[in-house]
Amino acid sequence: MYDLCIIGGGASGLSCAIQAGRLGLKVLLIDKNNKLGKKLYATGNGKCNLTNSNISYEKHYYSSSNNSCIFLTKALENAYNPKEPNQQIIDFVDSLGINTFEDNNYIYPSSAQASSVVWAMLDELKHYNVDILSNTEITSIEGKYPFFIIKAENKAYKASQMVLSCGGAAYKSLGGTYSGYNLAKSMGHNVVSVRPALCGLCVIEDVTDIAGVRANANICLLNNNEIICSSKGELQLTKQGLSGICIFEISSWAGKLINQGITPQVNVSFIDDDTYNQLIDKIKSNNISHRTIIGFLNGYVNDKLAQYVCSINNVDGKKKAMEISQEVLISLISSLHGMMFNVSELYDMEQAQVTAGGVNIDEINPITMESKLVNGLYITGELLDIDGICGGYNLTFAMLTGIKAGKSIYDKIKSN
Ligand SMILES: Cc1cc2nc3c(=O)[nH]c(=O)nc-3n(C[C@H](O)[C@H](O)[C@H](O)COP(=O)(O)OP(=O)(O)OC[C@H]3O[C@@H](n4cnc5c(N)ncnc54)[C@H](O)[C@@H]3O)c2cc1C
C-alpha cells in the first residue's frame, strides 16, 4: 500500500514525486509512456524554458473560470518558500543540482539541455526510492480515501491518496491524451471543453502562394473590429494559415471565440507605422523607384509577399511602380500595413504545445491542489483548466502545482 500514487510522469508528476519522496512518503509514479518526462525533453526546442522572470497571472494565463487570478495566486504561492513563482522554480531545480540562466526573461537550465532537467529529476527519484512504473496506462480508479485502487490492464495498485498529473491532449506523440480528463470525470469532476492552444491558426484565405514566408510582424486578434489581444514577432506563413510564436500567443483567445461560434480575424502589419508613413510620403512626393511594383515592395518585404499583395489587390506587379496611380500604390502599402485574415479553426491537437480547457479549477482547492469533490484526490498541471502563453509559464504551473500536491499529501498524513 502506497501513501500516494501519481498518474503521469511529466513535469508535474515528477515534481510531485520528488517533493513527496523527499518528505519520506512511499510513492508510486506511473506513466503510460516507455520513459518519463517525454514531453519535458522536447520543451523550449530541447532547451527547456523552465520559467520566466516576468509573471503576471492576468496577462500570461487563460482559464474559463472567473476566479483564475485568485486561484493562480494561491496555487503558485508557497508558504514554505514565500518567493515569486519563477524563483521557486529556480530554487527547485537548484536543489536538483541544475543551474539556470536568463535570456530576455526566459529562464533555462545552464546546460541549455532539457535532458539535464529530466535526468536530474530521475536521479532524485531514485535517491528517494520512488517506485516507477512506465508503459502502464491507468484506465480506472476505484475506492476512496484512504484506500484507492488504481487499475491498469490486468494490474491493480493501492494507495491512500491519489494525484492526477496526466497532462493535456496536446502533442499525442509526446504523451498527450484525453485519458486524464476521463479519469477526472469518472471521479465526478467537470471538464471544461478542451481545445488546442499555443498553436497555429487556419485561415479562410488561400495563402498557399506565401507559404514558407517568415516575416516580423505586429499582430492583432479582432472580433468584429474590436481588438481582443495583440502580439508581435516572427510570423510564419504556412499552407494552412498563420503560425509562429506571435500567433501561438493569441491562439488561446482565438480558440475561445471559435468555440462561441465567432470567426475571429487577425490583422497583420508587415510594415510598422514609421515605415508606412515614410512610404506614403515617398509616394505622395513621387519619390519612388524606377523598378517594378514587386521590386519596389521587395525593398521592404519578402518578394512572395510583394506578389501576393499585388494579386489580392488585382494589380499587375510587373508594371513599373512609377506608371501606376498613387492611389493604387497607397492601397498596396495599406494592405501590407494591415492585412486581414479570417480564422476558420485552430491547428489540430498534434500541432499544439498545450491544451486549453480541462478540469474545472473551481472544483480544486488551490492551497492544497486537493479536489473539493473527492477527499484524497489531487489534480495538478496541464490537466487543469489553465493554460499559459509561451515563455515558461506552463512548466511553472505544472511543476509548482505538483510540488504543492506532494507537500499537501504529506501534511494530510501528518495531521491524521
Ligand atoms: C513541443 C513542446 C514544447 C514546449 N515547451 C515549453 C517550454 O519551453 N516551456 C513551458 O513552460 N512549457 C512548454 N511546453 C508545455 C509544457 O511542456 C506542458 O505544459 C507541461 O509539460 C505539462 O506538464 P504535465 O506534467 O501537466 O503534463 P505532461 O508533461 O503532458 O505529462 C503528463 C504525463 O501523464 C502521462 N499519462 C497521461 N494519462 C495517463 C494514464 N492514464 N496512465 C498513465 N500515464 C498517463 C502521459 O504519458 C505524460 O507523460 C511545451 C510543450 C510542447 C508539446
Ligand as a Chemical Component Dictionary entry (heavy atoms), coordinates in Angstrom:
data_LIG
# 
_chem_comp.id                   LIG 
_chem_comp.type                 NON-POLYMER 
_chem_comp.pdbx_formal_charge   0 
_chem_comp.three_letter_code    LIG 
# 
loop_
_chem_comp_atom.comp_id 
_chem_comp_atom.atom_id 
_chem_comp_atom.alt_atom_id 
_chem_comp_atom.type_symbol 
_chem_comp_atom.charge 
_chem_comp_atom.model_Cartn_x 
_chem_comp_atom.model_Cartn_y 
_chem_comp_atom.model_Cartn_z 
_chem_comp_atom.pdbx_ordinal 
LIG C1  C1  C 0 6.899  20.791 -28.119 1  
LIG C2  C2  C 0 6.548  21.434 -26.794 2  
LIG C3  C3  C 0 7.385  22.398 -26.264 3  
LIG C4  C4  C 0 7.046  23.028 -25.044 4  
LIG N1  N1  N 0 7.919  23.919 -24.499 5  
LIG C5  C5  C 0 7.623  24.506 -23.314 6  
LIG C6  C6  C 0 8.555  25.364 -22.673 7  
LIG O1  O1  O 0 9.682  25.563 -23.148 8  
LIG N2  N2  N 0 8.182  25.956 -21.511 9  
LIG C7  C7  C 0 6.962  25.721 -20.928 10 
LIG O2  O2  O 0 6.684  26.280 -19.870 11 
LIG N3  N3  N 0 6.092  24.832 -21.481 12 
LIG C8  C8  C 0 6.404  24.220 -22.641 13 
LIG N4  N4  N 0 5.521  23.321 -23.184 14 
LIG C9  C9  C 0 4.305  22.965 -22.417 15 
LIG C10 C10 C 0 4.695  22.037 -21.255 16 
LIG O3  O3  O 0 5.550  21.048 -21.737 17 
LIG C11 C11 C 0 3.465  21.368 -20.629 18 
LIG O4  O4  O 0 2.507  22.341 -20.283 19 
LIG C12 C12 C 0 3.871  20.579 -19.386 20 
LIG O5  O5  O 0 4.779  19.547 -19.747 21 
LIG C13 C13 C 0 2.673  19.965 -18.696 22 
LIG O6  O6  O 0 3.137  19.122 -17.677 23 
LIG P1  P1  P 0 2.189  17.993 -17.077 24 
LIG O7  O7  O 0 3.039  17.210 -16.159 25 
LIG O8  O8  O 0 0.952  18.603 -16.574 26 
LIG O9  O9  O 0 1.795  17.106 -18.323 27 
LIG P2  P2  P 0 2.764  16.159 -19.314 28 
LIG O10 O10 O 0 4.109  16.739 -19.296 29 
LIG O11 O11 O 0 1.994  16.106 -20.535 30 
LIG O12 O12 O 0 2.767  14.814 -18.534 31 
LIG C14 C14 C 0 1.635  14.006 -18.384 32 
LIG C15 C15 C 0 2.069  12.566 -18.376 33 
LIG O13 O13 O 0 0.959  11.765 -17.978 34 
LIG C16 C16 C 0 1.014  10.548 -18.695 35 
LIG N5  N5  N 0 -0.349 9.980  -18.659 36 
LIG C17 C17 C 0 -1.487 10.560 -19.091 37 
LIG N6  N6  N 0 -2.540 9.762  -18.855 38 
LIG C18 C18 C 0 -2.055 8.645  -18.279 39 
LIG C19 C19 C 0 -2.648 7.445  -17.806 40 
LIG N7  N7  N 0 -3.970 7.232  -17.875 41 
LIG N8  N8  N 0 -1.853 6.480  -17.274 42 
LIG C20 C20 C 0 -0.511 6.679  -17.194 43 
LIG N9  N9  N 0 0.101  7.793  -17.620 44 
LIG C21 C21 C 0 -0.656 8.767  -18.147 45 
LIG C22 C22 C 0 1.490  10.974 -20.075 46 
LIG O14 O14 O 0 2.091  9.901  -20.753 47 
LIG C23 C23 C 0 2.502  12.073 -19.724 48 
LIG O15 O15 O 0 3.815  11.600 -19.642 49 
LIG C24 C24 C 0 5.835  22.672 -24.378 50 
LIG C25 C25 C 0 5.009  21.688 -24.930 51 
LIG C26 C26 C 0 5.354  21.078 -26.116 52 
LIG C27 C27 C 0 4.451  19.995 -26.670 53 
# 
loop_
_chem_comp_bond.comp_id 
_chem_comp_bond.atom_id_1 
_chem_comp_bond.atom_id_2 
_chem_comp_bond.value_order 
_chem_comp_bond.pdbx_ordinal 
LIG C1  C2  SING 1  
LIG C2  C3  SING 2  
LIG C2  C26 DOUB 3  
LIG C3  C4  DOUB 4  
LIG C4  N1  SING 5  
LIG C4  C24 SING 6  
LIG N1  C5  DOUB 7  
LIG C5  C6  SING 8  
LIG C5  C8  SING 9  
LIG C6  O1  DOUB 10 
LIG C6  N2  SING 11 
LIG N2  C7  SING 12 
LIG C7  O2  DOUB 13 
LIG C7  N3  SING 14 
LIG N3  C8  DOUB 15 
LIG C8  N4  SING 16 
LIG N4  C9  SING 17 
LIG N4  C24 SING 18 
LIG C9  C10 SING 19 
LIG C10 O3  SING 20 
LIG C10 C11 SING 21 
LIG C11 O4  SING 22 
LIG C11 C12 SING 23 
LIG C12 O5  SING 24 
LIG C12 C13 SING 25 
LIG C13 O6  SING 26 
LIG O6  P1  SING 27 
LIG P1  O7  DOUB 28 
LIG P1  O8  SING 29 
LIG P1  O9  SING 30 
LIG O9  P2  SING 31 
LIG P2  O10 DOUB 32 
LIG P2  O11 SING 33 
LIG P2  O12 SING 34 
LIG O12 C14 SING 35 
LIG C14 C15 SING 36 
LIG C15 O13 SING 37 
LIG C15 C23 SING 38 
LIG O13 C16 SING 39 
LIG C16 N5  SING 40 
LIG C16 C22 SING 41 
LIG N5  C17 SING 42 
LIG N5  C21 SING 43 
LIG C17 N6  DOUB 44 
LIG N6  C18 SING 45 
LIG C18 C19 SING 46 
LIG C18 C21 DOUB 47 
LIG C19 N7  SING 48 
LIG C19 N8  DOUB 49 
LIG N8  C20 SING 50 
LIG C20 N9  DOUB 51 
LIG N9  C21 SING 52 
LIG C22 O14 SING 53 
LIG C22 C23 SING 54 
LIG C23 O15 SING 55 
LIG C24 C25 DOUB 56 
LIG C25 C26 SING 57 
LIG C26 C27 SING 58 
# 
